[in-house]
Amino acid sequence: MREVVADADRKLADASRILTEIEQRIMAAEDKAAAAEIRAHVAETEAREARQSLALVEDAIRRRLLCVSPEASRELYDVA
């Protein structure tokens, strides 16, 4: 009877240890997922800012190319 109880205790201890390891792995995976989500948000923000900067540069280039005379350029910037 003592052997059966001791065996059951060992199995219960093993199961408890395995469960603890699995819980730790789940928490680590959740932490990694959260970090990846934050990196994705940062990348999206940086991409949006880069697109906005590119649009400003493209607009400046267009204005330079379309305004051949200094007078036209001054008029364009005075209106804006």
PDB file with SEQRES, HELIX, SHEET and CRYST1 records, atoms N, CA, C and O in Angstrom:
SEQRES   1 A   80  MET ARG GLU VAL VAL ALA ASP ALA ASP ARG LYS LEU ALA          
SEQRES   2 A   80  ASP ALA SER ARG ILE LEU THR GLU ILE GLU GLN ARG ILE          
SEQRES   3 A   80  MET ALA ALA GLU ASP LYS ALA ALA ALA ALA GLU ILE ARG          
SEQRES   4 A   80  ALA HIS VAL ALA GLU THR GLU ALA ARG GLU ALA ARG GLN          
SEQRES   5 A   80  SER LEU ALA LEU VAL GLU ASP ALA ILE ARG ARG ARG LEU          
SEQRES   6 A   80  LEU CYS VAL SER PRO GLU ALA SER ARG GLU LEU TYR ASP          
SEQRES   7 A   80  VAL ALA                                                      
HELIX    1 AA1 ARG A    2  LEU A   66  1                                  65    
HELIX    2 AA2 PRO A   70  VAL A   79  1                                  10    
CRYST1    1.000    1.000    1.000  90.00  90.00  90.00 P 1           1          
ATOM      1  N   MET A   1       0.818  -1.185   0.000  1.00  0.00           N  
ATOM      2  CA  MET A   1       0.000   0.000   0.000  1.00  0.00           C  
ATOM      3  C   MET A   1       0.875   1.267   0.000  1.00  0.00           C  
ATOM      4  O   MET A   1       0.596   2.237  -0.705  1.00  0.00           O  
ATOM      5  N   ARG A   2       1.963   1.224   0.831  1.00  0.00           N  
ATOM      6  CA  ARG A   2       2.868   2.371   0.880  1.00  0.00           C  
ATOM      7  C   ARG A   2       3.546   2.591  -0.467  1.00  0.00           C  
ATOM      8  O   ARG A   2       3.761   3.736  -0.865  1.00  0.00           O  
ATOM      9  N   GLU A   3       3.878   1.542  -1.158  1.00  0.00           N  
ATOM     10  CA  GLU A   3       4.490   1.660  -2.479  1.00  0.00           C  
ATOM     11  C   GLU A   3       3.530   2.314  -3.465  1.00  0.00           C  
ATOM     12  O   GLU A   3       3.938   3.157  -4.264  1.00  0.00           O  
ATOM     13  N   VAL A   4       2.286   1.939  -3.414  1.00  0.00           N  
ATOM     14  CA  VAL A   4       1.273   2.520  -4.307  1.00  0.00           C  
ATOM     15  C   VAL A   4       1.128   4.009  -4.028  1.00  0.00           C  
ATOM     16  O   VAL A   4       1.069   4.815  -4.957  1.00  0.00           O  
ATOM     17  N   VAL A   5       1.072   4.376  -2.753  1.00  0.00           N  
ATOM     18  CA  VAL A   5       0.956   5.795  -2.376  1.00  0.00           C  
ATOM     19  C   VAL A   5       2.209   6.547  -2.786  1.00  0.00           C  
ATOM     20  O   VAL A   5       2.115   7.652  -3.321  1.00  0.00           O  
ATOM     21  N   ALA A   6       3.376   5.974  -2.546  1.00  0.00           N  
ATOM     22  CA  ALA A   6       4.632   6.626  -2.921  1.00  0.00           C  
ATOM     23  C   ALA A   6       4.715   6.794  -4.430  1.00  0.00           C  
ATOM     24  O   ALA A   6       5.157   7.837  -4.913  1.00  0.00           O  
ATOM     25  N   ASP A   7       4.297   5.786  -5.176  1.00  0.00           N  
ATOM     26  CA  ASP A   7       4.297   5.868  -6.639  1.00  0.00           C  
ATOM     27  C   ASP A   7       3.332   6.955  -7.113  1.00  0.00           C  
ATOM     28  O   ASP A   7       3.650   7.723  -8.020  1.00  0.00           O  
ATOM     29  N   ALA A   8       2.161   7.012  -6.497  1.00  0.00           N  
ATOM     30  CA  ALA A   8       1.175   8.041  -6.855  1.00  0.00           C  
ATOM     31  C   ALA A   8       1.728   9.430  -6.538  1.00  0.00           C  
ATOM     32  O   ALA A   8       1.543  10.362  -7.320  1.00  0.00           O  
ATOM     33  N   ASP A   9       2.401   9.573  -5.404  1.00  0.00           N  
ATOM     34  CA  ASP A   9       3.011  10.855  -5.041  1.00  0.00           C  
ATOM     35  C   ASP A   9       4.074  11.274  -6.052  1.00  0.00           C  
ATOM     36  O   ASP A   9       4.148  12.446  -6.421  1.00  0.00           O  
ATOM     37  N   ARG A  10       4.895  10.334  -6.501  1.00  0.00           N  
ATOM     38  CA  ARG A  10       5.910  10.635  -7.507  1.00  0.00           C  
ATOM     39  C   ARG A  10       5.263  11.079  -8.818  1.00  0.00           C  
ATOM     40  O   ARG A  10       5.679  12.055  -9.443  1.00  0.00           O  
ATOM     41  N   LYS A  11       4.247  10.341  -9.205  1.00  0.00           N  
ATOM     42  CA  LYS A  11       3.557  10.702 -10.455  1.00  0.00           C  
ATOM     43  C   LYS A  11       2.899  12.072 -10.338  1.00  0.00           C  
ATOM     44  O   LYS A  11       2.924  12.862 -11.282  1.00  0.00           O  
ATOM     45  N   LEU A  12       2.318  12.346  -9.190  1.00  0.00           N  
ATOM     46  CA  LEU A  12       1.692  13.647  -8.969  1.00  0.00           C  
ATOM     47  C   LEU A  12       2.736  14.756  -8.973  1.00  0.00           C  
ATOM     48  O   LEU A  12       2.500  15.824  -9.537  1.00  0.00           O  
ATOM     49  N   ALA A  13       3.881  14.516  -8.353  1.00  0.00           N  
ATOM     50  CA  ALA A  13       4.962  15.498  -8.343  1.00  0.00           C  
ATOM     51  C   ALA A  13       5.488  15.733  -9.760  1.00  0.00           C  
ATOM     52  O   ALA A  13       5.744  16.872 -10.148  1.00  0.00           O  
ATOM     53  N   ASP A  14       5.646  14.655 -10.529  1.00  0.00           N  
ATOM     54  CA  ASP A  14       6.087  14.789 -11.921  1.00  0.00           C  
ATOM     55  C   ASP A  14       5.081  15.583 -12.745  1.00  0.00           C  
ATOM     56  O   ASP A  14       5.460  16.459 -13.522  1.00  0.00           O  
ATOM     57  N   ALA A  15       3.815  15.278 -12.574  1.00  0.00           N  
ATOM     58  CA  ALA A  15       2.773  15.990 -13.316  1.00  0.00           C  
ATOM     59  C   ALA A  15       2.763  17.464 -12.930  1.00  0.00           C  
ATOM     60  O   ALA A  15       2.601  18.333 -13.786  1.00  0.00           O  
ATOM     61  N   SER A  16       2.934  17.741 -11.661  1.00  0.00           N  
ATOM     62  CA  SER A  16       2.971  19.127 -11.189  1.00  0.00           C  
ATOM     63  C   SER A  16       4.162  19.872 -11.779  1.00  0.00           C  
ATOM     64  O   SER A  16       4.034  21.023 -12.197  1.00  0.00           O  
ATOM     65  N   ARG A  17       5.325  19.213 -11.813  1.00  0.00           N  
ATOM     66  CA  ARG A  17       6.520  19.825 -12.396  1.00  0.00           C  
ATOM     67  C   ARG A  17       6.318  20.107 -13.877  1.00  0.00           C  
ATOM     68  O   ARG A  17       6.674  21.183 -14.359  1.00  0.00           O  
ATOM     69  N   ILE A  18       5.758  19.161 -14.594  1.00  0.00           N  
ATOM     70  CA  ILE A  18       5.501  19.323 -16.028  1.00  0.00           C  
ATOM     71  C   ILE A  18       4.510  20.458 -16.266  1.00  0.00           C  
ATOM     72  O   ILE A  18       4.685  21.262 -17.181  1.00  0.00           O  
ATOM     73  N   LEU A  19       3.478  20.516 -15.444  1.00  0.00           N  
ATOM     74  CA  LEU A  19       2.488  21.586 -15.579  1.00  0.00           C  
ATOM     75  C   LEU A  19       3.137  22.952 -15.352  1.00  0.00           C  
ATOM     76  O   LEU A  19       2.843  23.907 -16.071  1.00  0.00           O  
ATOM     77  N   THR A  20       4.006  23.043 -14.368  1.00  0.00           N  
ATOM     78  CA  THR A  20       4.713  24.304 -14.091  1.00  0.00           C  
ATOM     79  C   THR A  20       5.587  24.697 -15.283  1.00  0.00           C  
ATOM     80  O   THR A  20       5.625  25.864 -15.672  1.00  0.00           O  
ATOM     81  N   GLU A  21       6.285  23.723 -15.856  1.00  0.00           N  
ATOM     82  CA  GLU A  21       7.115  24.007 -17.039  1.00  0.00           C  
ATOM     83  C   GLU A  21       6.264  24.490 -18.206  1.00  0.00           C  
ATOM     84  O   GLU A  21       6.646  25.425 -18.910  1.00  0.00           O  
ATOM     85  N   ILE A  22       5.123  23.864 -18.414  1.00  0.00           N  
ATOM     86  CA  ILE A  22       4.236  24.259 -19.511  1.00  0.00           C  
ATOM     87  C   ILE A  22       3.707  25.666 -19.279  1.00  0.00           C  
ATOM     88  O   ILE A  22       3.645  26.466 -20.213  1.00  0.00           O  
ATOM     89  N   GLU A  23       3.326  25.976 -18.046  1.00  0.00           N  
ATOM     90  CA  GLU A  23       2.853  27.322 -17.738  1.00  0.00           C  
ATOM     91  C   GLU A  23       3.940  28.359 -18.007  1.00  0.00           C  
ATOM     92  O   GLU A  23       3.653  29.437 -18.529  1.00  0.00           O  
ATOM     93  N   GLN A  24       5.188  28.040 -17.654  1.00  0.00           N  
ATOM     94  CA  GLN A  24       6.293  28.962 -17.908  1.00  0.00           C  
ATOM     95  C   GLN A  24       6.521  29.153 -19.405  1.00  0.00           C  
ATOM     96  O   GLN A  24       6.803  30.263 -19.856  1.00  0.00           O  
ATOM     97  N   ARG A  25       6.400  28.081 -20.166  1.00  0.00           N  
ATOM     98  CA  ARG A  25       6.558  28.190 -21.627  1.00  0.00           C  
ATOM     99  C   ARG A  25       5.444  29.033 -22.229  1.00  0.00           C  
ATOM    100  O   ARG A  25       5.685  29.829 -23.137  1.00  0.00           O  
ATOM    101  N   ILE A  26       4.228  28.861 -21.726  1.00  0.00           N  
ATOM    102  CA  ILE A  26       3.099  29.657 -22.225  1.00  0.00           C  
ATOM    103  C   ILE A  26       3.329  31.133 -21.920  1.00  0.00           C  
ATOM    104  O   ILE A  26       3.110  31.985 -22.781  1.00  0.00           O  
ATOM    105  N   MET A  27       3.768  31.439 -20.704  1.00  0.00           N  
ATOM    106  CA  MET A  27       4.031  32.833 -20.341  1.00  0.00           C  
ATOM    107  C   MET A  27       5.145  33.419 -21.204  1.00  0.00           C  
ATOM    108  O   MET A  27       5.063  34.577 -21.615  1.00  0.00           O  
ATOM    109  N   ALA A  28       6.177  32.639 -21.480  1.00  0.00           N  
ATOM    110  CA  ALA A  28       7.271  33.116 -22.334  1.00  0.00           C  
ATOM    111  C   ALA A  28       6.763  33.372 -23.753  1.00  0.00           C  
ATOM    112  O   ALA A  28       7.140  34.360 -24.383  1.00  0.00           O  
ATOM    113  N   ALA A  29       5.910  32.483 -24.252  1.00  0.00           N  
ATOM    114  CA  ALA A  29       5.354  32.671 -25.598  1.00  0.00           C  
ATOM    115  C   ALA A  29       4.459  33.905 -25.649  1.00  0.00           C  
ATOM    116  O   ALA A  29       4.473  34.647 -26.631  1.00  0.00           O  
ATOM    117  N   GLU A  30       3.678  34.124 -24.588  1.00  0.00           N  
ATOM    118  CA  GLU A  30       2.835  35.317 -24.541  1.00  0.00           C  
ATOM    119  C   GLU A  30       3.678  36.582 -24.501  1.00  0.00           C  
ATOM    120  O   GLU A  30       3.340  37.575 -25.145  1.00  0.00           O  
ATOM    121  N   ASP A  31       4.776  36.552 -23.747  1.00  0.00           N  
ATOM    122  CA  ASP A  31       5.684  37.705 -23.699  1.00  0.00           C  
ATOM    123  C   ASP A  31       6.293  37.983 -25.072  1.00  0.00           C  
ATOM    124  O   ASP A  31       6.389  39.135 -25.495  1.00  0.00           O  
ATOM    125  N   LYS A  32       6.701  36.922 -25.760  1.00  0.00           N  
ATOM    126  CA  LYS A  32       7.266  37.092 -27.102  1.00  0.00           C  
ATOM    127  C   LYS A  32       6.223  37.655 -28.063  1.00  0.00           C  
ATOM    128  O   LYS A  32       6.530  38.518 -28.886  1.00  0.00           O  
ATOM    129  N   ALA A  33       5.001  37.169 -27.957  1.00  0.00           N  
ATOM    130  CA  ALA A  33       3.929  37.661 -28.827  1.00  0.00           C  
ATOM    131  C   ALA A  33       3.655  39.138 -28.553  1.00  0.00           C  
ATOM    132  O   ALA A  33       3.472  39.921 -29.485  1.00  0.00           O  
ATOM    133  N   ALA A  34       3.627  39.515 -27.284  1.00  0.00           N  
ATOM    134  CA  ALA A  34       3.397  40.918 -26.930  1.00  0.00           C  
ATOM    135  C   ALA A  34       4.525  41.795 -27.461  1.00  0.00           C  
ATOM    136  O   ALA A  34       4.274  42.882 -27.982  1.00  0.00           O  
ATOM    137  N   ALA A  35       5.759  41.332 -27.333  1.00  0.00           N  
ATOM    138  CA  ALA A  35       6.904  42.095 -27.843  1.00  0.00           C  
ATOM    139  C   ALA A  35       6.829  42.229 -29.363  1.00  0.00           C  
ATOM    140  O   ALA A  35       7.132  43.289 -29.912  1.00  0.00           O  
ATOM    141  N   ALA A  36       6.431  41.167 -30.031  1.00  0.00           N  
ATOM    142  CA  ALA A  36       6.300  41.213 -31.497  1.00  0.00           C  
ATOM    143  C   ALA A  36       5.200  42.191 -31.903  1.00  0.00           C  
ATOM    144  O   ALA A  36       5.336  42.911 -32.892  1.00  0.00           O  
ATOM    145  N   GLU A  37       4.126  42.213 -31.145  1.00  0.00           N  
ATOM    146  CA  GLU A  37       3.029  43.148 -31.450  1.00  0.00           C  
ATOM    147  C   GLU A  37       3.492  44.592 -31.285  1.00  0.00           C  
ATOM    148  O   GLU A  37       3.148  45.456 -32.091  1.00  0.00           O  
ATOM    149  N   ILE A  38       4.266  44.847 -30.247  1.00  0.00           N  
ATOM    150  CA  ILE A  38       4.791  46.200 -30.039  1.00  0.00           C  
ATOM    151  C   ILE A  38       5.725  46.581 -31.182  1.00  0.00           C  
ATOM    152  O   ILE A  38       5.664  47.698 -31.696  1.00  0.00           O  
ATOM    153  N   ARG A  39       6.597  45.641 -31.579  1.00  0.00           N  
ATOM    154  CA  ARG A  39       7.508  45.922 -32.705  1.00  0.00           C  
ATOM    155  C   ARG A  39       6.722  46.191 -33.982  1.00  0.00           C  
ATOM    156  O   ARG A  39       7.110  47.043 -34.781  1.00  0.00           O  
ATOM    157  N   ALA A  40       5.625  45.473 -34.178  1.00  0.00           N  
ATOM    158  CA  ALA A  40       4.802  45.678 -35.376  1.00  0.00           C  
ATOM    159  C   ALA A  40       4.171  47.067 -35.360  1.00  0.00           C  
ATOM    160  O   ALA A  40       4.123  47.742 -36.388  1.00  0.00           O  
ATOM    161  N   HIS A  41       3.690  47.492 -34.198  1.00  0.00           N  
ATOM    162  CA  HIS A  41       3.103  48.832 -34.101  1.00  0.00           C  
ATOM    163  C   HIS A  41       4.144  49.916 -34.364  1.00  0.00           C  
ATOM    164  O   HIS A  41       3.870  50.908 -35.040  1.00  0.00           O  
ATOM    165  N   VAL A  42       5.333  49.710 -33.823  1.00  0.00           N  
ATOM    166  CA  VAL A  42       6.418  50.673 -34.048  1.00  0.00           C  
ATOM    167  C   VAL A  42       6.763  50.719 -35.536  1.00  0.00           C  
ATOM    168  O   VAL A  42       6.944  51.799 -36.098  1.00  0.00           O  
ATOM    169  N   ALA A  43       6.855  49.564 -36.165  1.00  0.00           N  
ATOM    170  CA  ALA A  43       7.177  49.506 -37.597  1.00  0.00           C  
ATOM    171  C   ALA A  43       6.090  50.180 -38.423  1.00  0.00           C  
ATOM    172  O   ALA A  43       6.393  50.879 -39.389  1.00  0.00           O  
ATOM    173  N   GLU A  44       4.831  49.978 -38.056  1.00  0.00           N  
ATOM    174  CA  GLU A  44       3.732  50.633 -38.778  1.00  0.00           C  
ATOM    175  C   GLU A  44       3.823  52.150 -38.643  1.00  0.00           C  
ATOM    176  O   GLU A  44       3.627  52.879 -39.615  1.00  0.00           O  
ATOM    177  N   THR A  45       4.121  52.619 -37.437  1.00  0.00           N  
ATOM    178  CA  THR A  45       4.258  54.059 -37.217  1.00  0.00           C  
ATOM    179  C   THR A  45       5.418  54.622 -38.025  1.00  0.00           C  
ATOM    180  O   THR A  45       5.291  55.669 -38.661  1.00  0.00           O  
ATOM    181  N   GLU A  46       6.550  53.923 -37.998  1.00  0.00           N  
ATOM    182  CA  GLU A  46       7.707  54.380 -38.767  1.00  0.00           C  
ATOM    183  C   GLU A  46       7.420  54.384 -40.260  1.00  0.00           C  
ATOM    184  O   GLU A  46       7.851  55.293 -40.969  1.00  0.00           O  
ATOM    185  N   ALA A  47       6.700  53.384 -40.745  1.00  0.00           N  
ATOM    186  CA  ALA A  47       6.349  53.317 -42.163  1.00  0.00           C  
ATOM    187  C   ALA A  47       5.427  54.483 -42.538  1.00  0.00           C  
ATOM    188  O   ALA A  47       5.579  55.098 -43.594  1.00  0.00           O  
ATOM    189  N   ARG A  48       4.472  54.773 -41.655  1.00  0.00           N  
ATOM    190  CA  ARG A  48       3.551  55.884 -41.913  1.00  0.00           C  
ATOM    191  C   ARG A  48       4.318  57.198 -41.968  1.00  0.00           C  
ATOM    192  O   ARG A  48       4.085  58.023 -42.851  1.00  0.00           O  
ATOM    193  N   GLU A  49       5.238  57.390 -41.015  1.00  0.00           N  
ATOM    194  CA  GLU A  49       6.049  58.612 -41.007  1.00  0.00           C  
ATOM    195  C   GLU A  49       6.937  58.695 -42.237  1.00  0.00           C  
ATOM    196  O   GLU A  49       7.123  59.776 -42.795  1.00  0.00           O  
ATOM    197  N   ALA A  50       7.484  57.573 -42.661  1.00  0.00           N  
ATOM    198  CA  ALA A  50       8.329  57.559 -43.858  1.00  0.00           C  
ATOM    199  C   ALA A  50       7.517  57.923 -45.099  1.00  0.00           C  
ATOM    200  O   ALA A  50       7.986  58.664 -45.962  1.00  0.00           O  
ATOM    201  N   ARG A  51       6.277  57.387 -45.181  1.00  0.00           N  
ATOM    202  CA  ARG A  51       5.414  57.734 -46.317  1.00  0.00           C  
ATOM    203  C   ARG A  51       5.089  59.226 -46.323  1.00  0.00           C  
ATOM    204  O   ARG A  51       5.056  59.858 -47.379  1.00  0.00           O  
ATOM    205  N   GLN A  52       4.848  59.784 -45.137  1.00  0.00           N  
ATOM    206  CA  GLN A  52       4.553  61.215 -45.050  1.00  0.00           C  
ATOM    207  C   GLN A  52       5.769  62.039 -45.463  1.00  0.00           C  
ATOM    208  O   GLN A  52       5.638  63.025 -46.188  1.00  0.00           O  
ATOM    209  N   SER A  53       6.944  61.636 -45.004  1.00  0.00           N  
ATOM    210  CA  SER A  53       8.172  62.345 -45.378  1.00  0.00           C  
ATOM    211  C   SER A  53       8.415  62.254 -46.877  1.00  0.00           C  
ATOM    212  O   SER A  53       8.795  63.235 -47.517  1.00  0.00           O  
ATOM    213  N   LEU A  54       8.193  61.075 -47.425  1.00  0.00           N  
ATOM    214  CA  LEU A  54       8.370  60.900 -48.863  1.00  0.00           C  
ATOM    215  C   LEU A  54       7.400  61.787 -49.639  1.00  0.00           C  
ATOM    216  O   LEU A  54       7.771  62.377 -50.653  1.00  0.00           O  
ATOM    217  N   ALA A  55       6.170  61.880 -49.168  1.00  0.00           N  
ATOM    218  CA  ALA A  55       5.182  62.726 -49.833  1.00  0.00           C  
ATOM    219  C   ALA A  55       5.626  64.188 -49.794  1.00  0.00           C  
ATOM    220  O   ALA A  55       5.449  64.911 -50.775  1.00  0.00           O  
ATOM    221  N   LEU A  56       6.198  64.628 -48.681  1.00  0.00           N  
ATOM    222  CA  LEU A  56       6.696  66.006 -48.591  1.00  0.00           C  
ATOM    223  C   LEU A  56       7.855  66.240 -49.549  1.00  0.00           C  
ATOM    224  O   LEU A  56       7.930  67.280 -50.203  1.00  0.00           O  
ATOM    225  N   VAL A  57       8.756  65.270 -49.628  1.00  0.00           N  
ATOM    226  CA  VAL A  57       9.897  65.393 -50.535  1.00  0.00           C  
ATOM    227  C   VAL A  57       9.409  65.406 -51.984  1.00  0.00           C  
ATOM    228  O   VAL A  57       9.875  66.212 -52.790  1.00  0.00           O  
ATOM    229  N   GLU A  58       8.476  64.518 -52.315  1.00  0.00           N  
ATOM    230  CA  GLU A  58       7.931  64.490 -53.676  1.00  0.00           C  
ATOM    231  C   GLU A  58       7.264  65.812 -54.014  1.00  0.00           C  
ATOM    232  O   GLU A  58       7.421  66.324 -55.123  1.00  0.00           O  
ATOM    233  N   ASP A  59       6.523  66.365 -53.065  1.00  0.00           N  
ATOM    234  CA  ASP A  59       5.857  67.654 -53.293  1.00  0.00           C  
ATOM    235  C   ASP A  59       6.882  68.757 -53.508  1.00  0.00           C  
ATOM    236  O   ASP A  59       6.715  69.600 -54.389  1.00  0.00           O  
ATOM    237  N   ALA A  60       7.938  68.756 -52.710  1.00  0.00           N  
ATOM    238  CA  ALA A  60       8.988  69.770 -52.869  1.00  0.00           C  
ATOM    239  C   ALA A  60       9.665  69.639 -54.220  1.00  0.00           C  
ATOM    240  O   ALA A  60       9.952  70.646 -54.867  1.00  0.00           O  
ATOM    241  N   ILE A  61       9.921  68.422 -54.654  1.00  0.00           N  
ATOM    242  CA  ILE A  61      10.542  68.203 -55.970  1.00  0.00           C  
ATOM    243  C   ILE A  61       9.621  68.696 -57.076  1.00  0.00           C  
ATOM    244  O   ILE A  61      10.069  69.369 -58.004  1.00  0.00           O  
ATOM    245  N   ARG A  62       8.338  68.366 -56.982  1.00  0.00           N  
ATOM    246  CA  ARG A  62       7.380  68.841 -57.994  1.00  0.00           C  
ATOM    247  C   ARG A  62       7.360  70.362 -58.050  1.00  0.00           C  
ATOM    248  O   ARG A  62       7.364  70.948 -59.132  1.00  0.00           O  
ATOM    249  N   ARG A  63       7.339  70.989 -56.902  1.00  0.00           N  
ATOM    250  CA  ARG A  63       7.302  72.459 -56.874  1.00  0.00           C  
ATOM    251  C   ARG A  63       8.558  73.033 -57.523  1.00  0.00           C  
ATOM    252  O   ARG A  63       8.489  74.009 -58.270  1.00  0.00           O  
ATOM    253  N   ARG A  64       9.698  72.426 -57.233  1.00  0.00           N  
ATOM    254  CA  ARG A  64      10.952  72.903 -57.833  1.00  0.00           C  
ATOM    255  C   ARG A  64      10.942  72.724 -59.344  1.00  0.00           C  
ATOM    256  O   ARG A  64      11.360  73.617 -60.080  1.00  0.00           O  
ATOM    257  N   LEU A  65      10.474  71.593 -59.801  1.00  0.00           N  
ATOM    258  CA  LEU A  65      10.468  71.318 -61.235  1.00  0.00           C  
ATOM    259  C   LEU A  65       9.456  72.180 -61.971  1.00  0.00           C  
ATOM    260  O   LEU A  65       9.711  72.589 -63.104  1.00  0.00           O  
ATOM    261  N   LEU A  66       8.329  72.462 -61.364  1.00  0.00           N  
ATOM    262  CA  LEU A  66       7.284  73.234 -62.019  1.00  0.00           C  
ATOM    263  C   LEU A  66       7.537  74.733 -61.966  1.00  0.00           C  
ATOM    264  O   LEU A  66       7.019  75.472 -62.803  1.00  0.00           O  
ATOM    265  N   CYS A  67       8.302  75.185 -61.026  1.00  0.00           N  
ATOM    266  CA  CYS A  67       8.584  76.617 -60.868  1.00  0.00           C  
ATOM    267  C   CYS A  67       9.960  76.904 -61.418  1.00  0.00           C  
ATOM    268  O   CYS A  67      10.961  76.771 -60.714  1.00  0.00           O  
ATOM    269  N   VAL A  68      10.011  77.299 -62.683  1.00  0.00           N  
ATOM    270  CA  VAL A  68      11.304  77.522 -63.322  1.00  0.00           C  
ATOM    271  C   VAL A  68      11.865  78.906 -63.013  1.00  0.00           C  
ATOM    272  O   VAL A  68      13.084  79.073 -62.964  1.00  0.00           O  
ATOM    273  N   SER A  69      11.007  79.899 -62.805  1.00  0.00           N  
ATOM    274  CA  SER A  69      11.520  81.239 -62.535  1.00  0.00           C  
ATOM    275  C   SER A  69      11.487  81.517 -61.034  1.00  0.00           C  
ATOM    276  O   SER A  69      10.602  81.028 -60.331  1.00  0.00           O  
ATOM    277  N   PRO A  70      12.438  82.291 -60.548  1.00  0.00           N  
ATOM    278  CA  PRO A  70      12.451  82.624 -59.121  1.00  0.00           C  
ATOM    279  C   PRO A  70      11.186  83.377 -58.684  1.00  0.00           C  
ATOM    280  O   PRO A  70      10.719  83.216 -57.557  1.00  0.00           O  
ATOM    281  N   GLU A  71      10.633  84.209 -59.600  1.00  0.00           N  
ATOM    282  CA  GLU A  71       9.424  84.963 -59.261  1.00  0.00           C  
ATOM    283  C   GLU A  71       8.248  84.003 -59.031  1.00  0.00           C  
ATOM    284  O   GLU A  71       7.490  84.158 -58.074  1.00  0.00           O  
ATOM    285  N   ALA A  72       8.111  83.031 -59.902  1.00  0.00           N  
ATOM    286  CA  ALA A  72       7.020  82.046 -59.762  1.00  0.00           C  
ATOM    287  C   ALA A  72       7.196  81.264 -58.471  1.00  0.00           C  
ATOM    288  O   ALA A  72       6.225  80.953 -57.782  1.00  0.00           O  
ATOM    289  N   SER A  73       8.435  80.953 -58.154  1.00  0.00           N  
ATOM    290  CA  SER A  73       8.705  80.222 -56.923  1.00  0.00           C  
ATOM    291  C   SER A  73       8.309  81.044 -55.713  1.00  0.00           C  
ATOM    292  O   SER A  73       7.696  80.519 -54.784  1.00  0.00           O  
ATOM    293  N   ARG A  74       8.656  82.349 -55.708  1.00  0.00           N  
ATOM    294  CA  ARG A  74       8.289  83.215 -54.581  1.00  0.00           C  
ATOM    295  C   ARG A  74       6.775  83.319 -54.466  1.00  0.00           C  
ATOM    296  O   ARG A  74       6.234  83.264 -53.362  1.00  0.00           O  
ATOM    297  N   GLU A  75       6.097  83.467 -55.575  1.00  0.00           N  
ATOM    298  CA  GLU A  75       4.636  83.550 -55.563  1.00  0.00           C  
ATOM    299  C   GLU A  75       4.019  82.278 -55.000  1.00  0.00           C  
ATOM    300  O   GLU A  75       3.061  82.338 -54.230  1.00  0.00           O  
ATOM    301  N   LEU A  76       4.554  81.149 -55.375  1.00  0.00           N  
ATOM    302  CA  LEU A  76       4.027  79.870 -54.909  1.00  0.00           C  
ATOM    303  C   LEU A  76       4.171  79.763 -53.393  1.00  0.00           C  
ATOM    304  O   LEU A  76       3.244  79.332 -52.708  1.00  0.00           O  
ATOM    305  N   TYR A  77       5.323  80.152 -52.875  1.00  0.00           N  
ATOM    306  CA  TYR A  77       5.542  80.038 -51.442  1.00  0.00           C  
ATOM    307  C   TYR A  77       4.803  81.109 -50.653  1.00  0.00           C  
ATOM    308  O   TYR A  77       4.458  80.891 -49.492  1.00  0.00           O  
ATOM    309  N   ASP A  78       4.551  82.285 -51.276  1.00  0.00           N  
ATOM    310  CA  ASP A  78       3.782  83.323 -50.591  1.00  0.00           C  
ATOM    311  C   ASP A  78       2.325  82.928 -50.458  1.00  0.00           C  
ATOM    312  O   ASP A  78       1.683  83.275 -49.467  1.00  0.00           O  
ATOM    313  N   VAL A  79       1.795  82.216 -51.423  1.00  0.00           N  
ATOM    314  CA  VAL A  79       0.385  81.798 -51.401  1.00  0.00           C  
ATOM    315  C   VAL A  79       0.204  80.695 -50.381  1.00  0.00           C  
ATOM    316  O   VAL A  79      -0.798  80.667 -49.667  1.00  0.00           O  
ATOM    317  N   ALA A  80       1.157  79.790 -50.305  1.00  0.00           N  
ATOM    318  CA  ALA A  80       1.041  78.637 -49.413  1.00  0.00           C  
ATOM    319  C   ALA A  80       1.218  79.038 -48.002  1.00  0.00           C  
ATOM    320  O   ALA A  80       1.153  78.194 -47.108  1.00  0.00           O  
TER     321      ALA A  80                                                      
END                                                                             
